[in-house]
C-alpha cells in the first residue's frame, strides 16, 4: 500500500507543482493512517471458531426425498480435529438454530489420503445411513422369543455443504485444517453432520469381519455385561441385514453409545455405491466366515450363515425393499447447492451437467 502513497506523491509532484510542501506531507501522513501496509485481517487466534452459512440435506424416509434447508454452522476449532479414523477426520461443530440455540455436533470429512473424493461420495454416506434406519426399523419389529428383546437406533445423518463464497476470508486457500478438506469436483466443503453422543463410545465390529469382544474402558461388572449384550445385538443385527436383504447387503462396522449407533458401513453384492468403504462380496464373505451366532440370533430365528445359498442377485432385487430404496436414493445422489426454485438458469444447467456425469 505504501507504493500507492508513493505514486500519489509522484502524481502531486507532476500535476500540482505549486502545492505547498507541508500540504503534501500532511496528505501523505493522512494516507498512511487510512491505508494499511498490509491487508486488514482481524487479530485472531489461528484456531478461532467461525460461523458459516450452509445448506443442509436430510433424507426423509416418509417422503422418499432429500429435504433441503439453509442453516448456520459454527466450527469450534477449525485447525484442531476432534478425532481421526482410517477414512475420516472429525471436527466439533455447532448448528445454530433460528431461535439462537446451539446443537453440539460432529462433522465428518474424508481424509486427504482417500483419493478423488467427490460431492456424490458424501451423499452416498447419507444414502447408507438412510438404509440403516430402514434396516433398524425392521430389526426392532421382528419377532423375538428371548427374555430381552433387542432394540437399536441410528443417529440421523445430515449432509452439509459450505460453498466457496461462504468460507471465511481468513480461512480461504488454507492447506491444513477444516476448510482444506474440499471435494475434487466442486472445490466446496461437504461433510456428514451428526449430533455429538454423550457417554462411553465403543466399537462392536469392523467392515472386514473383525469382532471386538471387549473394551478395557468398561470396568465394572455391570458395564462389561451391558457391553457384551450390545455386542451380541450388533452381531445379530449384521446377520439380520444380510438375511433380510436376501444376501444383497450387509450392514457392519457398528459402533456407538449403548444401543444408539453411528457411522456404519454397508457392503453390497456388486460393491457399488453406499460409501467409499463398500468392499462388496469380499466384505460380506469375511463377515460370514467370522460370525458366530449367539442367543440374539437364535431368539430371532436366524439360521447359521455358513453354507447358506442366496438366489440370483437380479431375482432378489426385484421385490427387495432395500434395493428399491437404494435405487430411489441413487436418483438423488447429487443435490443442488440450494433449492431449485432459488437457482438461476445458469445454476440449474450446471447442476444438470453434474448429474449427467454421475456414474456408479
C-alpha positions as a Python dict, from the first residue, in 0.01 Angstrom:
ca = {
    (1, 'X'): (0, 0, 0),
    (2, 'X'): (294, 232, 56),
    (3, 'X'): (357, 200, -318),
    (4, 'X'): (23, 370, -379),
    (5, 'X'): (125, 656, -150),
    (6, 'X'): (449, 697, -343),
    (7, 'X'): (262, 701, -675),
    (8, 'X'): (18, 954, -536),
    (9, 'X'): (304, 1183, -430),
    (10, 'X'): (459, 1145, -774),
    (11, 'X'): (129, 1249, -923),
    (12, 'X'): (121, 1550, -692),
    (13, 'X'): (473, 1646, -800),
    (14, 'X'): (389, 1626, -1169),
    (15, 'X'): (39, 1768, -1176),
    (16, 'X'): (43, 2012, -884),
    (17, 'X'): (394, 2158, -876),
    (18, 'X'): (276, 2463, -686),
    (19, 'X'): (118, 2265, -399),
    (20, 'X'): (290, 2364, -72),
    (21, 'X'): (539, 2107, 59),
    (22, 'X'): (382, 2092, 406),
    (23, 'X'): (43, 2005, 245),
    (24, 'X'): (198, 1717, 51),
    (25, 'X'): (344, 1582, 376),
    (26, 'X'): (9, 1622, 552),
    (27, 'X'): (-171, 1430, 275),
    (28, 'X'): (91, 1154, 285),
    (29, 'X'): (58, 1119, 663),
    (30, 'X'): (-321, 1103, 639),
    (31, 'X'): (-295, 835, 368),
    (32, 'X'): (-52, 634, 579),
    (33, 'X'): (-309, 628, 859),
    (34, 'X'): (-605, 523, 642),
    (35, 'X'): (-432, 278, 406),
    (36, 'X'): (-252, -1, 596),
    (37, 'X'): (76, -150, 481),
    (38, 'X'): (-85, -500, 479),
    (39, 'X'): (-444, -618, 409),
    (40, 'X'): (-677, -569, 701),
    (41, 'X'): (-706, -907, 875),
    (42, 'X'): (-872, -910, 1218),
    (43, 'X'): (-649, -1007, 1506),
    (44, 'X'): (-750, -1363, 1590),
    (45, 'X'): (-616, -1694, 1715),
    (46, 'X'): (-511, -1923, 1430),
    (47, 'X'): (-772, -2168, 1560),
    (48, 'X'): (-1053, -1927, 1645),
    (49, 'X'): (-1407, -2051, 1590),
    (50, 'X'): (-1604, -1917, 1295),
    (51, 'X'): (-1963, -1925, 1173),
    (52, 'X'): (-2058, -2011, 815),
    (53, 'X'): (-2382, -2012, 622),
    (54, 'X'): (-2451, -2361, 489),
    (55, 'X'): (-2702, -2580, 307),
    (56, 'X'): (-2831, -2889, 490),
    (57, 'X'): (-2973, -3206, 331),
    (58, 'X'): (-3176, -3464, 526),
    (59, 'X'): (-3333, -3767, 359),
    (60, 'X'): (-3696, -3823, 457),
    (61, 'X'): (-3788, -4193, 451),
    (62, 'X'): (-4155, -4096, 469),
    (63, 'X'): (-4139, -3861, 169),
    (64, 'X'): (-3865, -4062, -8),
    (65, 'X'): (-3676, -3743, -91),
    (66, 'X'): (-3396, -3519, 33),
    (67, 'X'): (-3523, -3218, 226),
    (68, 'X'): (-3310, -2907, 167),
    (69, 'X'): (-3280, -2616, 410),
    (70, 'X'): (-3044, -2332, 497),
    (71, 'X'): (-2859, -2330, 827),
    (72, 'X'): (-2560, -2180, 1009),
    (73, 'X'): (-2271, -2389, 1138),
    (74, 'X'): (-2006, -2281, 1386),
    (75, 'X'): (-1673, -2464, 1350),
    (76, 'X'): (-1533, -2459, 1702),
    (77, 'X'): (-1166, -2532, 1626),
    (78, 'X'): (-1100, -2523, 1250),
    (79, 'X'): (-734, -2622, 1292),
    (80, 'X'): (-782, -2888, 1561),
    (81, 'X'): (-963, -3212, 1469),
    (82, 'X'): (-1167, -3392, 1733),
    (83, 'X'): (-1078, -3745, 1614),
    (84, 'X'): (-940, -3933, 1315),
    (85, 'X'): (-1006, -4281, 1180),
    (86, 'X'): (-895, -4487, 883),
    (87, 'X'): (-1102, -4293, 629),
    (88, 'X'): (-1246, -3987, 803),
    (89, 'X'): (-1143, -3693, 1016),
    (90, 'X'): (-1384, -3533, 1264),
    (91, 'X'): (-1426, -3176, 1387),
    (92, 'X'): (-1652, -3040, 1658),
    (93, 'X'): (-1918, -2803, 1527),
    (94, 'X'): (-2241, -2647, 1646),
    (95, 'X'): (-2552, -2595, 1440),
    (96, 'X'): (-2712, -2261, 1520),
    (97, 'X'): (-3092, -2280, 1512),
    (98, 'X'): (-3326, -1999, 1410),
    (99, 'X'): (-3402, -1927, 1776),
    (100, 'X'): (-3031, -1883, 1851),
    (101, 'X'): (-2987, -2215, 2030),
    (102, 'X'): (-2679, -2427, 1958),
    (103, 'X'): (-2670, -2804, 1900),
    (104, 'X'): (-2330, -2969, 1952),
    (105, 'X'): (-2246, -3194, 1656),
    (106, 'X'): (-1960, -3379, 1489),
    (107, 'X'): (-1859, -3303, 1129),
    (108, 'X'): (-1707, -3600, 944),
    (109, 'X'): (-1493, -3540, 635),
    (110, 'X'): (-1296, -3781, 417),
    (111, 'X'): (-922, -3778, 476),
    (112, 'X'): (-690, -3650, 204),
    (113, 'X'): (-542, -3999, 182),
    (114, 'X'): (-876, -4107, 31),
    (115, 'X'): (-820, -4025, -334),
    (116, 'X'): (-1053, -3833, -564),
    (117, 'X'): (-1330, -3754, -313),
    (118, 'X'): (-1630, -3610, -497),
    (119, 'X'): (-1953, -3446, -391),
    (120, 'X'): (-2151, -3764, -460),
    (121, 'X'): (-1941, -3958, -206),
    (122, 'X'): (-2091, -3759, 81),
    (123, 'X'): (-2445, -3820, -43),
    (124, 'X'): (-2360, -4190, -71),
    (125, 'X'): (-2274, -4176, 301),
    (126, 'X'): (-2613, -4020, 365),
    (127, 'X'): (-2773, -4284, 144),
    (128, 'X'): (-2617, -4561, 353),
    (129, 'X'): (-2742, -4405, 677),
    (130, 'X'): (-3098, -4394, 542),
    (131, 'X'): (-3085, -4763, 457),
    (132, 'X'): (-2954, -4831, 809),
    (133, 'X'): (-3260, -4663, 953),
    (134, 'X'): (-3486, -4887, 743),
    (135, 'X'): (-3293, -5199, 849),
    (136, 'X'): (-3312, -5093, 1216),
    (137, 'X'): (-3689, -5036, 1200),
    (138, 'X'): (-3743, -5386, 1060),
    (139, 'X'): (-3498, -5543, 1308),
    (140, 'X'): (-3682, -5384, 1602),
    (141, 'X'): (-4019, -5510, 1473),
    (142, 'X'): (-3900, -5867, 1404),
    (143, 'X'): (-4038, -6148, 1628),
    (144, 'X'): (-3813, -6244, 1919),
    (145, 'X'): (-3851, -6537, 2157),
    (146, 'X'): (-3585, -6449, 2416),
    (147, 'X'): (-3622, -6272, 2751),
    (148, 'X'): (-3468, -5939, 2648),
    (149, 'X'): (-3591, -5808, 2313),
    (150, 'X'): (-3315, -5620, 2127),
    (151, 'X'): (-3368, -5267, 2001),
    (152, 'X'): (-3128, -5036, 1820),
    (153, 'X'): (-3138, -4697, 1651),
    (154, 'X'): (-2911, -4484, 1436),
    (155, 'X'): (-2826, -4118, 1460),
    (156, 'X'): (-2990, -3904, 1196),
    (157, 'X'): (-2744, -3830, 920),
    (158, 'X'): (-2726, -3486, 760),
    (159, 'X'): (-2514, -3383, 464),
    (160, 'X'): (-2393, -3023, 489),
    (161, 'X'): (-2242, -2804, 219),
    (162, 'X'): (-2040, -2485, 272),
    (163, 'X'): (-1995, -2312, -63),
    (164, 'X'): (-1671, -2138, -153),
    (165, 'X'): (-1823, -1792, -111),
    (166, 'X'): (-1932, -1877, 246),
    (167, 'X'): (-1585, -1980, 364),
    (168, 'X'): (-1448, -1701, 588),
    (169, 'X'): (-1186, -1496, 405),
    (170, 'X'): (-923, -1571, 672),
    (171, 'X'): (-952, -1945, 601),
    (172, 'X'): (-962, -1943, 221),
    (173, 'X'): (-674, -2114, 46),
    (174, 'X'): (-554, -2293, 358),
    (175, 'X'): (-380, -2626, 304),
    (176, 'X'): (-444, -2755, 656),
    (177, 'X'): (-744, -2766, 887),
    (178, 'X'): (-1119, -2799, 840),
    (179, 'X'): (-1153, -2578, 532),
    (180, 'X'): (-877, -2760, 342),
    (181, 'X'): (-1098, -3070, 302),
    (182, 'X'): (-1279, -2992, -22),
    (183, 'X'): (-1432, -3210, -290),
    (184, 'X'): (-1227, -3261, -605),
    (185, 'X'): (-1512, -3180, -844),
    (186, 'X'): (-1669, -2870, -685),
    (187, 'X'): (-1400, -2732, -454),
    (188, 'X'): (-1663, -2690, -182),
    (189, 'X'): (-1658, -2814, 177),
    (190, 'X'): (-1901, -3102, 229),
    (191, 'X'): (-1936, -3316, 538),
    (192, 'X'): (-2169, -3553, 717),
    (193, 'X'): (-2302, -3399, 1039),
    (194, 'X'): (-2437, -3592, 1338),
    (195, 'X'): (-2533, -3492, 1693),
    (196, 'X'): (-2246, -3550, 1934),
    (197, 'X'): (-2309, -3852, 2154),
    (198, 'X'): (-2262, -3841, 2529),
    (199, 'X'): (-2144, -4149, 2717),
    (200, 'X'): (-1889, -4425, 2659),
    (201, 'X'): (-1832, -4472, 2286),
    (202, 'X'): (-1733, -4823, 2175),
    (203, 'X'): (-1698, -5031, 1859),
    (204, 'X'): (-1859, -5374, 1816),
    (205, 'X'): (-1746, -5497, 1474),
    (206, 'X'): (-1550, -5372, 1173),
    (207, 'X'): (-1612, -5350, 800),
    (208, 'X'): (-1387, -5652, 740),
    (209, 'X'): (-1522, -5917, 974),
    (210, 'X'): (-1342, -5823, 1296),
    (211, 'X'): (-1535, -5863, 1623),
    (212, 'X'): (-1436, -5652, 1924),
    (213, 'X'): (-1513, -5881, 2216),
    (214, 'X'): (-1403, -5638, 2488),
    (215, 'X'): (-1323, -5275, 2563),
    (216, 'X'): (-1086, -5201, 2852),
    (217, 'X'): (-1264, -4874, 2928),
    (218, 'X'): (-1561, -5072, 3062),
    (219, 'X'): (-1452, -5157, 3416),
    (220, 'X'): (-1742, -5267, 3637),
    (221, 'X'): (-1919, -5600, 3607),
    (222, 'X'): (-2243, -5425, 3508),
    (223, 'X'): (-2068, -5220, 3236),
    (224, 'X'): (-1894, -5528, 3096),
    (225, 'X'): (-2218, -5729, 3089),
    (226, 'X'): (-2411, -5444, 2925),
    (227, 'X'): (-2147, -5412, 2654),
    (228, 'X'): (-2139, -5791, 2599),
    (229, 'X'): (-2516, -5787, 2544),
    (230, 'X'): (-2490, -5499, 2296),
    (231, 'X'): (-2207, -5675, 2112),
    (232, 'X'): (-2436, -5975, 2062),
    (233, 'X'): (-2717, -5745, 1949),
    (234, 'X'): (-2483, -5576, 1699),
    (235, 'X'): (-2360, -5909, 1559),
    (236, 'X'): (-2719, -6035, 1532),
    (237, 'X'): (-2820, -5713, 1358),
    (238, 'X'): (-2545, -5755, 1096),
    (239, 'X'): (-2664, -6116, 1048),
    (240, 'X'): (-3024, -5993, 1014),
    (241, 'X'): (-2939, -5736, 746),
    (242, 'X'): (-2778, -6000, 524),
    (243, 'X'): (-3078, -6233, 561),
    (244, 'X'): (-3344, -5961, 528),
    (245, 'X'): (-3185, -5824, 208),
    (246, 'X'): (-3158, -6180, 74),
    (247, 'X'): (-2782, -6167, 55),
    (248, 'X'): (-2762, -5836, -131),
    (249, 'X'): (-2643, -5613, 157),
    (250, 'X'): (-2455, -5645, 485),
    (251, 'X'): (-2456, -5369, 745),
    (252, 'X'): (-2144, -5373, 964),
    (253, 'X'): (-1874, -5153, 1120),
    (254, 'X'): (-2115, -5095, 1408),
    (255, 'X'): (-2019, -4851, 1683),
    (256, 'X'): (-2181, -4602, 1917),
    (257, 'X'): (-2303, -4548, 2272),
    (258, 'X'): (-2515, -4833, 2410),
    (259, 'X'): (-2787, -4908, 2152),
    (260, 'X'): (-2752, -4576, 1965),
    (261, 'X'): (-2526, -4645, 1668),
    (262, 'X'): (-2346, -4428, 1415),
    (263, 'X'): (-2111, -4430, 1117),
    (264, 'X'): (-2196, -4780, 982),
    (265, 'X'): (-2084, -4933, 654),
    (266, 'X'): (-2291, -5129, 402),
    (267, 'X'): (-2131, -5389, 175),
    (268, 'X'): (-2332, -5474, -137),
    (269, 'X'): (-2316, -5773, -367),
    (270, 'X'): (-2194, -5553, -653),
    (271, 'X'): (-1958, -5338, -441),
    (272, 'X'): (-2103, -5015, -582),
    (273, 'X'): (-2229, -4700, -409),
    (274, 'X'): (-2316, -4659, -39),
    (275, 'X'): (-1988, -4501, 64),
    (276, 'X'): (-1619, -4543, -9),
    (277, 'X'): (-1586, -4833, 239),
    (278, 'X'): (-1813, -5067, 40),
    (279, 'X'): (-1598, -5380, -4),
    (280, 'X'): (-1858, -5580, -195),
    (281, 'X'): (-1865, -5959, -173),
    (282, 'X'): (-1520, -5969, -14),
    (283, 'X'): (-1652, -5778, 289),
    (284, 'X'): (-1968, -5992, 304),
    (285, 'X'): (-1772, -6319, 287),
    (286, 'X'): (-1532, -6200, 557),
    (287, 'X'): (-1822, -6138, 796),
    (288, 'X'): (-1982, -6475, 715),
    (289, 'X'): (-1656, -6661, 784),
    (290, 'X'): (-1604, -6491, 1124),
    (291, 'X'): (-1961, -6467, 1255),
    (292, 'X'): (-2075, -6696, 1535),
    (293, 'X'): (-2445, -6699, 1610),
    (294, 'X'): (-2540, -6600, 1966),
    (295, 'X'): (-2854, -6602, 2180),
    (296, 'X'): (-2993, -6297, 1996),
    (297, 'X'): (-2956, -6467, 1656),
    (298, 'X'): (-3129, -6775, 1797),
    (299, 'X'): (-3408, -6573, 1959),
    (300, 'X'): (-3480, -6410, 1622),
    (301, 'X'): (-3483, -6743, 1443),
    (302, 'X'): (-3183, -6655, 1225),
    (303, 'X'): (-3022, -6960, 1066),
    (304, 'X'): (-2642, -7001, 1060),
    (305, 'X'): (-2486, -6827, 761),
    (306, 'X'): (-2232, -7096, 676),
    (307, 'X'): (-2343, -7280, 364),
    (308, 'X'): (-2649, -7058, 317),
    (309, 'X'): (-2725, -7013, -54),
    (310, 'X'): (-2892, -6697, -185),
    (311, 'X'): (-3095, -6673, -503),
    (312, 'X'): (-2968, -6494, -817),
    (313, 'X'): (-2894, -6124, -740),
    (314, 'X'): (-3141, -5999, -1001),
    (315, 'X'): (-3427, -6209, -861),
    (316, 'X'): (-3353, -6093, -507),
    (317, 'X'): (-3359, -5727, -606),
    (318, 'X'): (-3690, -5732, -794),
    (319, 'X'): (-3902, -5727, -478),
    (320, 'X'): (-3634, -5624, -228),
    (321, 'X'): (-3747, -5318, -32),
    (322, 'X'): (-3385, -5222, 41),
    (323, 'X'): (-3283, -5248, -324),
    (324, 'X'): (-3586, -5035, -416),
    (325, 'X'): (-3497, -4768, -159),
    (326, 'X'): (-3134, -4776, -273),
    (327, 'X'): (-3246, -4718, -634),
    (328, 'X'): (-3456, -4419, -527),
    (329, 'X'): (-3164, -4274, -332),
    (330, 'X'): (-2934, -4316, -632),
    (331, 'X'): (-3160, -4096, -841),
    (332, 'X'): (-3099, -3813, -592),
    (333, 'X'): (-2732, -3875, -517),
    (334, 'X'): (-2619, -3524, -612),
    (335, 'X'): (-2815, -3247, -450),
    (336, 'X'): (-2832, -2886, -572),
    (337, 'X'): (-2633, -2624, -376),
    (338, 'X'): (-2964, -2458, -289),
    (339, 'X'): (-3335, -2521, -351),
    (340, 'X'): (-3414, -2549, -724),
    (341, 'X'): (-3668, -2265, -701),
    (342, 'X'): (-3392, -2027, -585),
    (343, 'X'): (-3145, -2125, -859),
    (344, 'X'): (-3074, -1920, -1170),
    (345, 'X'): (-3097, -2078, -1516),
    (346, 'X'): (-2718, -2099, -1526),
    (347, 'X'): (-2704, -2276, -1187),
    (348, 'X'): (-2974, -2522, -1293),
    (349, 'X'): (-2782, -2603, -1611),
    (350, 'X'): (-2459, -2657, -1415),
    (351, 'X'): (-2641, -2892, -1174),
    (352, 'X'): (-2793, -3087, -1466),
    (353, 'X'): (-2446, -3131, -1619),
    (354, 'X'): (-2310, -3267, -1289),
    (355, 'X'): (-2595, -3519, -1278),
    (356, 'X'): (-2529, -3627, -1636),
    (357, 'X'): (-2169, -3714, -1544),
    (358, 'X'): (-2272, -3929, -1247),
    (359, 'X'): (-2172, -4296, -1276),
    (360, 'X'): (-2195, -4591, -1038),
}
